[in-house]
């Protein structure tokens, strides 16, 4: 006897939900309209016969239904709206048809599910997205103001770049004779200053939230890579969530940093990277600059008694104390080596990784190599270059193209 199982496709809205229930034993598909908030749908799913598995598209209602159903022991999953297969000729879209499509695709195994973060991780991700949205609004406001001044032939000719403190003071001192231009300029400038203050407040909140979040150690490790600082590392952690659910190739595809490909028969054509990952975790568009200062609780080692050595200030991409001590079980005082006078290499490993221990004996100097005469082929050249160098005789100080070496 085949065990009955209920597969449910849900089209969730703020005030009502359409459910399509598919019985795997009989093949019966019935629709139900539920006039209730999304979190209350979990009680309806718990009353269905047999094991229940439901799915709904991610939307403005969030993950509240999935979390409420998991607490009641019901398997509810979330699928991205862009991952749902749709026929090109389908021009009819209703809530009932969307729910039935999800139920049939769930039975066929044609759905790829999204990651459901915890409440703390979702709050952390909302803060990261708020910072990114504020930065985008600030860029647009600056463009409006700069193009307005350009149309009025007002140009910044002072020292330094634009949007510095000196440039902002210069903007505040500008005046226009007509009322229209003055009102427009004041509004544009006020928008820029307001967004700068909002960005500073959000970044300060991020600095306070990182040490208490579950991504503190991962953010410290990611900052060891060149071009990744606190904001970029926090954005990656917020969008990826659980790093253990990816293999390296899967992670590259999720972030959109793999080349696009069109392969048919014996022809294979690869293009630029797809950039199909999350917008707030776009690694291809982030400039390699320092955006957010690292909180002290993240960059400092676990042992507060360790004194800070000279030359330990971190440049973008250089290792710091958190890179070498994060994730180690040994004490921080024994894990972090003393800083040297040389600037650390831009790598994700400690400065001493892969290097031999220092020796007290002086390293003997090697004798200088003999200069290679013009026309003589190098030993590491290919056979083609060697034959060409032998065939063409040396001509004093004139070196033939492609052969010989520079004196």
KAQUIBEL-V117097 format. One record per residue. N is the residue number from 1. RES is the residue in one small letter. PHI is phi in radians with two decimals (* if undefined). Layout:
N_RES_PHI + N_RES_PHI
This chain:
1_x_* + 2_x_-1.36 + 3_x_-1.31 + 4_x_-1.35 + 5_x_-2.44 + 6_x_-1.76 + 7_x_-1.89 + 8_x_-2.13 + 9_x_-1.85 + 10_x_-2.07 + 11_x_-1.98 + 12_x_-1.64 + 13_x_-2.28 + 14_x_-1.18 + 15_x_-1.97 + 16_x_-2.62 + 17_x_-2.43 + 18_x_-1.74 + 19_x_-2.08 + 20_x_-2.03 + 21_x_-1.78 + 22_x_-1.95 + 23_x_-1.55 + 24_x_-1.23 + 25_x_-1.37 + 26_x_-1.74 + 27_x_1.36 + 28_x_-1.32 + 29_x_-2.16 + 30_x_-2.25 + 31_x_-1.91 + 32_x_-2.39 + 33_x_-1.82 + 34_x_-1.97 + 35_x_-1.64 + 36_x_-2.77 + 37_x_-1.15 + 38_x_-1.03 + 39_x_-1.15 + 40_x_-1.37 + 41_x_-1.17 + 42_x_-1.07 + 43_x_-1.17 + 44_x_-1.14 + 45_x_-1.15 + 46_x_-1.21 + 47_x_-1.54 + 48_x_-1.31 + 49_x_-1.31 + 50_x_1.22 + 51_x_-1.08 + 52_x_-2.00 + 53_x_-2.34 + 54_x_-2.17 + 55_x_-2.60 + 56_x_-2.57 + 57_x_-1.39 + 58_x_-1.17 + 59_x_-2.77 + 60_x_-1.19 + 61_x_-1.31 + 62_x_1.40 + 63_x_-1.82 + 64_x_-1.09 + 65_x_-1.13 + 66_x_-1.10 + 67_x_-1.20 + 68_x_-1.14 + 69_x_-1.24 + 70_x_-1.12 + 71_x_-1.12 + 72_x_-1.62 + 73_x_1.45 + 74_x_-1.85 + 75_x_-1.45 + 76_x_-2.08 + 77_x_-2.09 + 78_x_-2.10 + 79_x_-2.16 + 80_x_-1.21 + 81_x_-1.09 + 82_x_-1.30 + 83_x_-1.65 + 84_x_-1.48 + 85_x_-1.13 + 86_x_-2.36 + 87_x_-1.28 + 88_x_-1.17 + 89_x_-1.63 + 90_x_-1.43 + 91_x_-1.97 + 92_x_-1.93 + 93_x_-2.26 + 94_x_-2.31 + 95_x_-1.13 + 96_x_-1.15 + 97_x_-1.17 + 98_x_-1.11 + 99_x_-1.15 + 100_x_-1.14 + 101_x_-1.08 + 102_x_-1.11 + 103_x_-1.13 + 104_x_-1.21 + 105_x_-1.15 + 106_x_-1.15 + 107_x_-1.18 + 108_x_-1.44 + 109_x_1.28 + 110_x_-1.78 + 111_x_-1.97 + 112_x_-2.00 + 113_x_-1.64 + 114_x_-1.60 + 115_x_-1.45 + 116_x_-1.71 + 117_x_-1.36 + 118_x_-1.31 + 119_x_-1.13 + 120_x_-1.14 + 121_x_-1.17 + 122_x_-1.20 + 123_x_-1.14 + 124_x_-1.12 + 125_x_-1.19 + 126_x_-1.09 + 127_x_-1.17 + 128_x_-1.08 + 129_x_-1.20 + 130_x_-1.13 + 131_x_-1.14 + 132_x_-1.13 + 133_x_-1.13 + 134_x_-1.16 + 135_x_-1.13 + 136_x_-1.13 + 137_x_-1.14 + 138_x_-1.15 + 139_x_-1.10 + 140_x_-1.16 + 141_x_-1.16 + 142_x_-1.14 + 143_x_-1.12 + 144_x_-1.06 + 145_x_-1.20 + 146_x_-1.16 + 147_x_-1.27 + 148_x_-1.11 + 149_x_-1.18 + 150_x_-1.17 + 151_x_-1.17 + 152_x_-1.58 + 153_x_1.06 + 154_x_-1.83 + 155_x_-2.13 + 156_x_-1.51 + 157_x_-2.05 + 158_x_-1.36 + 159_x_-1.26 + 160_x_1.53 + 161_x_-1.56 + 162_x_-1.35 + 163_x_1.15 + 164_x_-1.55 + 165_x_-1.10 + 166_x_-1.15 + 167_x_-1.20 + 168_x_-1.17 + 169_x_-1.12 + 170_x_-1.16 + 171_x_-1.15 + 172_x_-1.13 + 173_x_-1.52 + 174_x_-1.32 + 175_x_-2.42 + 176_x_-2.16 + 177_x_-1.29 + 178_x_-1.45 + 179_x_-1.21 + 180_x_-1.11 + 181_x_-1.14 + 182_x_-1.15 + 183_x_-1.15 + 184_x_-1.13 + 185_x_-1.12 + 186_x_-1.10 + 187_x_-1.17 + 188_x_-1.11 + 189_x_-1.19 + 190_x_-1.13 + 191_x_-1.13 + 192_x_-1.13 + 193_x_-1.15 + 194_x_-1.15 + 195_x_-1.22 + 196_x_-1.11 + 197_x_-1.16 + 198_x_-1.12 + 199_x_-1.11 + 200_x_-1.10 + 201_x_-1.17 + 202_x_-1.19 + 203_x_-1.16 + 204_x_-1.11 + 205_x_-1.15 + 206_x_-1.14 + 207_x_-1.08 + 208_x_-1.37 + 209_x_-1.50 + 210_x_-1.10 + 211_x_-1.07 + 212_x_-1.59 + 213_x_-1.50 + 214_x_-1.36 + 215_x_-1.80 + 216_x_-1.08 + 217_x_-1.18 + 218_x_-1.17 + 219_x_-1.11 + 220_x_-1.11 + 221_x_-1.25 + 222_x_-1.13 + 223_x_-1.19 + 224_x_-1.27 + 225_x_-1.48 + 226_x_-1.15 + 227_x_1.56 + 228_x_-2.06 + 229_x_-2.07 + 230_x_-1.07 + 231_x_-1.16 + 232_x_-1.13 + 233_x_-1.15 + 234_x_-1.15 + 235_x_-1.12 + 236_x_-1.12 + 237_x_-1.14 + 238_x_-1.17 + 239_x_-1.45 + 240_x_-1.36 + 241_x_1.34 + 242_x_-1.66 + 243_x_-1.24 + 244_x_-1.27 + 245_x_-1.47 + 246_x_-2.11 + 247_x_-1.63 + 248_x_-0.95 + 249_x_-1.18 + 250_x_-1.15 + 251_x_-1.15 + 252_x_-1.10 + 253_x_-1.20 + 254_x_-1.16 + 255_x_-1.43 + 256_x_1.35 + 257_x_-1.91 + 258_x_-1.83 + 259_x_-1.23 + 260_x_-1.24 + 261_x_-2.53 + 262_x_-2.32 + 263_x_-2.07 + 264_x_-2.58 + 265_x_1.01 + 266_x_-1.65 + 267_x_-1.74 + 268_x_-2.32 + 269_x_-2.26 + 270_x_-1.98 + 271_x_-2.05 + 272_x_-1.25 + 273_x_-1.13 + 274_x_-1.27 + 275_x_0.96 + 276_x_-1.66 + 277_x_-1.41 + 278_x_-1.04 + 279_x_-1.12 + 280_x_-1.42 + 281_x_-2.11 + 282_x_-1.32 + 283_x_-1.35 + 284_x_-1.39 + 285_x_-1.96 + 286_x_-1.55 + 287_x_-1.28 + 288_x_-1.36 + 289_x_-2.27 + 290_x_-1.45 + 291_x_-1.84 + 292_x_-2.21 + 293_x_-1.25 + 294_x_-1.37 + 295_x_-1.10 + 296_x_-1.10 + 297_x_-1.22 + 298_x_-1.63 + 299_x_-1.41 + 300_x_-1.34 + 301_x_-1.33 + 302_x_-1.22 + 303_x_-1.61 + 304_x_-1.28 + 305_x_-1.38 + 306_x_-1.23 + 307_x_-1.35 + 308_x_-1.39 + 309_x_-1.52 + 310_x_-1.13 + 311_x_1.40 + 312_x_-1.64 + 313_x_-1.20 + 314_x_-1.63 + 315_x_-1.61 + 316_x_-1.00 + 317_x_1.67 + 318_x_-1.55 + 319_x_-1.17 + 320_x_-2.26 + 321_x_-1.14 + 322_x_-1.20 + 323_x_-1.17 + 324_x_-1.55 + 325_x_-1.87 + 326_x_-1.21 + 327_x_1.47 + 328_x_-1.65 + 329_x_-1.58 + 330_x_-1.36 + 331_x_-1.07 + 332_x_-1.18 + 333_x_-1.17 + 334_x_-1.61 + 335_x_-1.52 + 336_x_-1.68 + 337_x_-1.33 + 338_x_-1.16 + 339_x_-1.27 + 340_x_-1.81 + 341_x_-1.30 + 342_x_-1.38 + 343_x_-1.26 + 344_x_-1.17 + 345_x_-1.33 + 346_x_-1.33 + 347_x_-2.46 + 348_x_-1.53 + 349_x_-1.80 + 350_x_-1.07 + 351_x_-1.05 + 352_x_-1.61 + 353_x_-1.21 + 354_x_1.33 + 355_x_-1.94 + 356_x_-1.24 + 357_x_-1.12 + 358_x_-1.12 + 359_x_-2.01 + 360_x_-1.34 + 361_x_-1.33 + 362_x_-1.22 + 363_x_-1.43 + 364_x_-1.16 + 365_x_-1.42 + 366_x_-1.43 + 367_x_-1.16 + 368_x_-1.13 + 369_x_-1.34 + 370_x_-1.25 + 371_x_-1.17 + 372_x_-1.56 + 373_x_-1.24 + 374_x_-1.08 + 375_x_1.62 + 376_x_-1.46 + 377_x_-1.38 + 378_x_-1.27 + 379_x_-1.26 + 380_x_-1.56 + 381_x_-1.23 + 382_x_-1.24 + 383_x_-1.12 + 384_x_-1.14 + 385_x_-1.17 + 386_x_-1.17 + 387_x_-1.15 + 388_x_-1.18 + 389_x_-1.20 + 390_x_-1.26 + 391_x_-1.20 + 392_x_-1.69 + 393_x_-1.24 + 394_x_-1.26 + 395_x_-2.25 + 396_x_1.10 + 397_x_-1.47 + 398_x_-1.50 + 399_x_-1.78 + 400_x_-1.14 + 401_x_-1.18 + 402_x_1.47 + 403_x_-2.18 + 404_x_1.40 + 405_x_-2.28 + 406_x_-1.44 + 407_x_-1.22
